Amino acid sequence: MISVVIIGIGNIGTHLYTAFNKLSNVTVTMLYNRTEKALLPFKNEVNTTTDFTKLPNANVYIIATSDDSIAKVSTQLQLQNKLVVHTSGSVPISVLNDKNRKGSFYPLQTFSKGAIVDFKSIPVCIEAENKTDEALLLQLAESVSNSVHKISSEQRKSIHLAAVFVNNFSNHMYQIGQEICEENKVPFSILSPLIQETVAKLNTLSPYNAQTGPAKRNDIGTMQRHITELTNNTHKEIYSVISKSITNTYGKKL
């Protein structure tokens, strides 16, 4: 049985707790959060605390807080020579305090509270300073996911950067698309099949080979009309910058 303490009940912490709670070989012995209010939904399920001095003994302590607070939280822990890991994609394990053994447990997915996720399909990237801790994190990760990877801090930073482009930026494009639809009294749902097909194509094609559209064709007339039709100056800038990147990628110059 692997015992786990989760520190921070935000999006990732909540989803980790839910996933671990379904396993027979993992037990979450306590949830910590800075504020009592966030812990209230879990009071009848698991031990909770807002006091670092009350953390129980466990095999793994998972810091699931914001990136900026990881170093501070690891310093505040009243622990010695325990395995402490964080869930950040962009923060190296070196920021963790030296009084404990260091590692990372990074689920590569976008998490929103209330959204149902299949953790078995989520890639989990692990890192540890020694083979014993690595083996423990590997066992924990393989219990919850079918896609586990040993990834260094430098590799994880690159993965996180790529994830910002494919997830955060693409979702912002959906938002802009929705705004354009709403401005013109068109339901955003009409674009849903296109969005689904764009993602599905990547199962058989590389992003390079899947690219279509006026920028790839260097269709200057269409692109100029689009920019004219846009009413938001920021959207005009985004359209121009991305179109230029696409045309340059395919050997054409705007």
C-alpha positions as CSV (number, residue, x, y, z in Angstrom):
1,M,0.0,0.0,0.0
2,I,1.4,3.4,-1.0
3,S,0.4,6.2,1.4
4,V,0.0,9.7,0.0
5,V,-0.5,13.2,1.4
6,I,-1.8,15.8,-1.0
7,I,-0.9,19.4,-0.3
8,G,-3.2,21.8,-2.1
9,I,-6.8,21.1,-3.2
10,G,-7.0,23.0,-6.4
11,N,-7.8,21.5,-9.8
12,I,-4.9,19.0,-9.9
13,G,-5.0,18.2,-6.2
14,T,-8.8,17.4,-6.4
15,H,-8.4,15.2,-9.5
16,L,-5.5,13.4,-8.0
17,Y,-7.4,12.7,-4.8
18,T,-10.4,11.4,-6.8
19,A,-8.1,9.1,-8.9
20,F,-6.1,7.8,-6.0
21,N,-9.3,7.2,-4.0
22,K,-10.5,4.6,-6.5
23,L,-7.3,2.5,-6.1
24,S,-6.9,-0.5,-3.8
25,N,-3.1,-0.1,-3.5
26,V,-3.0,3.6,-2.8
27,T,-4.4,5.4,0.3
28,V,-4.6,9.2,0.7
29,T,-4.0,9.6,4.4
30,M,-4.5,13.4,4.5
31,L,-5.4,16.5,2.5
32,Y,-3.8,19.8,3.4
33,N,-5.0,23.2,2.2
34,R,-4.2,26.7,3.3
35,T,-7.9,27.5,3.8
36,E,-10.5,25.5,5.7
37,K,-13.2,26.3,3.2
38,A,-11.7,24.3,0.3
39,L,-11.4,21.2,2.6
40,L,-15.1,21.1,3.6
41,P,-16.3,18.9,0.8
42,F,-13.8,16.2,1.9
43,K,-14.4,16.3,5.6
44,N,-16.4,13.1,5.7
45,E,-14.1,11.1,3.4
46,V,-10.5,11.7,4.6
47,N,-8.5,13.4,7.3
48,T,-7.9,17.1,6.5
49,T,-5.8,19.9,8.0
50,T,-4.6,23.5,7.5
51,D,-1.6,22.9,9.8
52,F,1.7,21.7,8.4
53,T,2.7,20.3,11.8
54,K,-0.2,17.8,11.7
55,L,0.8,16.0,8.5
56,P,1.0,12.2,9.1
57,N,3.8,9.8,8.0
58,A,3.4,8.9,4.3
59,N,5.4,7.4,1.5
60,V,4.9,10.4,-0.8
61,Y,3.9,14.0,-0.2
62,I,2.5,15.7,-3.3
63,I,2.6,19.5,-3.5
64,A,-0.2,20.4,-5.9
65,T,-0.1,24.2,-5.4
66,S,0.6,27.1,-7.8
67,D,4.1,27.1,-9.4
68,D,5.1,30.3,-7.5
69,S,4.3,28.8,-4.1
70,I,6.0,25.4,-4.5
71,A,9.4,26.5,-3.0
72,K,7.8,28.2,-0.1
73,V,5.5,25.3,0.7
74,S,8.4,22.8,0.6
75,T,10.3,25.0,3.1
76,Q,7.3,25.2,5.5
77,L,6.9,21.4,5.6
78,Q,7.8,20.0,9.0
79,L,9.3,16.9,7.5
80,Q,12.8,15.4,7.2
81,N,14.1,13.0,4.6
82,K,10.7,12.3,3.1
83,L,9.8,12.0,-0.6
84,V,8.3,15.3,-1.5
85,V,7.2,15.9,-5.1
86,H,5.4,18.6,-7.0
87,T,2.9,18.5,-9.9
88,S,4.2,21.4,-12.0
89,G,5.3,21.1,-15.6
90,S,7.5,24.2,-15.7
91,V,9.3,24.1,-12.3
92,P,12.4,22.0,-11.7
93,I,12.7,19.7,-8.7
94,S,15.7,21.7,-7.6
95,V,13.3,24.4,-6.1
96,L,12.2,21.9,-3.5
97,N,13.8,22.2,-0.1
98,D,16.9,20.1,0.5
99,K,15.7,18.8,3.9
100,N,13.6,16.2,2.0
101,R,14.1,13.9,-1.0
102,K,12.9,15.5,-4.3
103,G,10.8,14.5,-7.2
104,S,8.0,15.4,-9.6
105,F,4.7,13.8,-10.4
106,Y,3.3,15.7,-13.4
107,P,0.0,14.7,-15.0
108,L,0.1,16.1,-18.6
109,Q,-3.5,17.2,-18.9
110,T,-5.7,20.3,-18.5
111,F,-7.8,20.1,-15.3
112,S,-11.0,22.0,-14.4
113,K,-13.0,21.5,-11.3
114,G,-16.1,19.5,-12.0
115,A,-14.9,18.1,-15.3
116,I,-14.7,14.3,-15.5
117,V,-11.3,13.0,-16.7
118,D,-10.2,9.4,-17.4
119,F,-6.9,9.4,-15.5
120,K,-5.9,6.1,-17.1
121,S,-5.4,7.9,-20.4
122,I,-3.5,10.8,-19.0
123,P,0.3,10.7,-19.4
124,V,2.1,11.0,-16.1
125,C,5.7,12.3,-16.1
126,I,7.9,11.3,-13.1
127,E,11.3,12.3,-11.9
128,A,13.3,11.5,-8.7
129,E,16.8,12.0,-7.4
130,N,17.5,8.3,-6.8
131,K,16.4,4.9,-8.1
132,T,14.5,3.9,-5.0
133,D,12.3,6.9,-5.1
134,E,11.9,6.6,-8.9
135,A,10.7,3.1,-8.5
136,L,8.1,4.2,-5.9
137,L,6.8,7.0,-8.1
138,L,6.8,4.6,-11.1
139,Q,4.6,2.2,-9.1
140,L,2.3,5.1,-8.0
141,A,2.0,6.5,-11.5
142,E,1.4,3.1,-13.1
143,S,-1.4,2.5,-10.6
144,V,-3.3,5.5,-11.9
145,S,-2.2,5.8,-15.5
146,N,-1.5,3.6,-18.6
147,S,1.0,6.2,-19.9
148,V,4.0,6.8,-17.6
149,H,7.2,8.5,-18.6
150,K,10.5,9.1,-16.9
151,I,11.2,12.8,-17.7
152,S,13.9,15.1,-16.5
153,S,13.2,18.7,-15.3
154,E,14.5,20.1,-18.6
155,Q,12.4,17.8,-20.7
156,R,9.3,18.6,-18.6
157,K,9.8,22.3,-19.1
158,S,9.8,21.7,-22.9
159,I,6.7,19.6,-22.7
160,H,4.9,22.2,-20.6
161,L,5.9,24.9,-23.2
162,A,4.6,22.8,-26.0
163,A,1.4,22.1,-24.0
164,V,0.8,25.8,-23.7
165,F,0.7,26.1,-27.4
166,V,-1.5,23.1,-28.1
167,N,-3.9,23.6,-25.2
168,N,-4.0,27.1,-23.8
169,F,-3.4,28.9,-27.0
170,S,-5.7,26.7,-29.1
171,N,-8.4,27.1,-26.5
172,H,-8.0,30.9,-26.7
173,M,-8.5,30.6,-30.5
174,Y,-11.8,28.8,-29.7
175,Q,-12.8,31.7,-27.6
176,I,-12.1,34.2,-30.3
177,G,-14.0,32.0,-32.8
178,Q,-17.0,32.0,-30.4
179,E,-16.8,35.8,-30.1
180,I,-16.9,36.2,-33.9
181,C,-19.8,33.8,-34.1
182,E,-21.7,35.6,-31.4
183,E,-21.1,39.0,-33.1
184,N,-22.7,37.7,-36.2
185,K,-25.5,35.8,-34.5
186,V,-24.2,32.4,-35.5
187,P,-24.1,29.5,-33.0
188,F,-20.6,28.5,-32.0
189,S,-21.8,24.8,-32.0
190,I,-21.7,24.9,-35.8
191,L,-17.9,24.8,-35.6
192,S,-17.9,21.7,-33.3
193,P,-17.5,19.1,-36.1
194,L,-14.6,21.1,-37.5
195,I,-12.9,21.2,-34.2
196,Q,-13.4,17.5,-33.7
197,E,-12.0,16.7,-37.1
198,T,-9.0,18.9,-36.6
199,V,-8.0,16.9,-33.5
200,A,-8.9,13.5,-35.1
201,K,-6.6,14.1,-38.1
202,L,-3.6,14.2,-35.8
203,N,-4.1,10.4,-35.2
204,T,-3.0,9.8,-38.7
205,L,-1.2,12.9,-39.9
206,S,1.5,15.1,-38.5
207,P,0.5,18.7,-37.7
208,Y,2.7,19.8,-40.6
209,N,0.8,17.6,-43.1
210,A,-2.6,18.3,-41.6
211,Q,-2.3,22.1,-42.1
212,T,-4.9,23.7,-44.5
213,G,-6.3,27.1,-45.0
214,P,-5.6,30.5,-46.7
215,A,-2.2,31.1,-45.0
216,K,-0.8,27.8,-46.2
217,R,-2.0,28.5,-49.7
218,N,-0.7,32.1,-49.4
219,D,-4.1,33.3,-50.4
220,I,-3.4,37.0,-49.8
221,G,-6.8,38.2,-51.0
222,T,-8.7,36.0,-48.5
223,M,-6.4,36.9,-45.6
224,Q,-6.8,40.6,-46.3
225,R,-10.6,40.3,-46.4
226,H,-10.5,38.4,-43.1
227,I,-8.4,41.1,-41.4
228,T,-10.8,43.8,-42.7
229,E,-13.8,41.9,-41.4
230,L,-12.3,41.6,-37.9
231,T,-13.6,44.3,-35.5
232,N,-11.1,43.7,-32.7
233,N,-7.6,45.1,-33.2
234,T,-6.0,42.4,-31.0
235,H,-7.7,39.8,-33.1
236,K,-6.3,41.4,-36.3
237,E,-2.8,41.2,-34.8
238,I,-3.2,37.6,-33.8
239,Y,-4.5,36.7,-37.3
240,S,-1.6,38.5,-39.0
241,V,1.1,36.9,-36.7
242,I,-0.2,33.4,-37.0
243,S,-0.8,33.7,-40.8
244,K,2.8,34.9,-41.2
245,S,4.1,32.0,-39.2
246,I,2.1,29.5,-41.3
247,T,3.1,30.9,-44.7
248,N,6.8,31.0,-43.6
249,T,6.6,27.4,-42.4
250,Y,5.5,26.3,-45.9
251,G,8.1,28.4,-47.7
252,K,6.1,31.4,-48.7
253,K,6.5,35.0,-47.5
254,L,3.8,37.5,-46.7
